[in-house]
Structures are given as C-alpha cells and as structure tokens.
Amino acid sequence: MKQTKKSAAGTSFHNSTIWITPNILKTILGEPTYSQNDGCDKVNYSWNMETIDGDIFTVYDWKEYKPLIDDEMYCFHIGGKSKNITDIACNEIMDLIDEMPY
C-alpha cells in the first residue's frame, strides 16, 4: 500500500470502516492528502492511497464536525470503487497495524 497522486474520483463509501486514531493513521499511511482539522467541514483528514494491487482508495473521517484529537479513536471511512476494493484496503491497513511495535 502507498499514497497516490492518482485521482480518487469515483470512489465512494461501501460500508468499510476502521476505528483508529489520527496519529496511527499518520504513522502507517503518512501525512494526509487533505488536512484541515478545524471541524468546519464534513472531513478533517483524508488520505488518497493505492492497494498493493494498485486500486485507488481513500481513508477519511466523516461528519465529526469538531477538531479531532490525535490520540483519540474515531471511525474512519474507507472509500473505493467497489466493496471488494474497500475490504482489501481495510485488510491491508489492519496488517500494517498488526506490524506496528507496541
């Protein structure tokens, strides 16, 4: 999995979510593609990513309407062009979390 410069147009939510902190996402995914953590919009953080197979997906918080605290758990949505892609992306994220040292 890696960040991408490819367009995420056409991705959407397919009921794949992950409960995680913004700090852990920053550690495993890198700096967000979009970061406006002021709670004034539907999204505070968003990452544009590619799966190992090159499928585009996004990771983003949705409608928190408050600034996120870096070490608090939030529900992040995973968007893609199909449910299969978002499930694969979720599994790849979980694998990266499992590899993190504690």
Helices and strands as residue ranges (DSSP letters): E 2-3, E 12-20, H 22-29, E 34-35, E 45-50, E 56-61, E 74-80, H 83-99
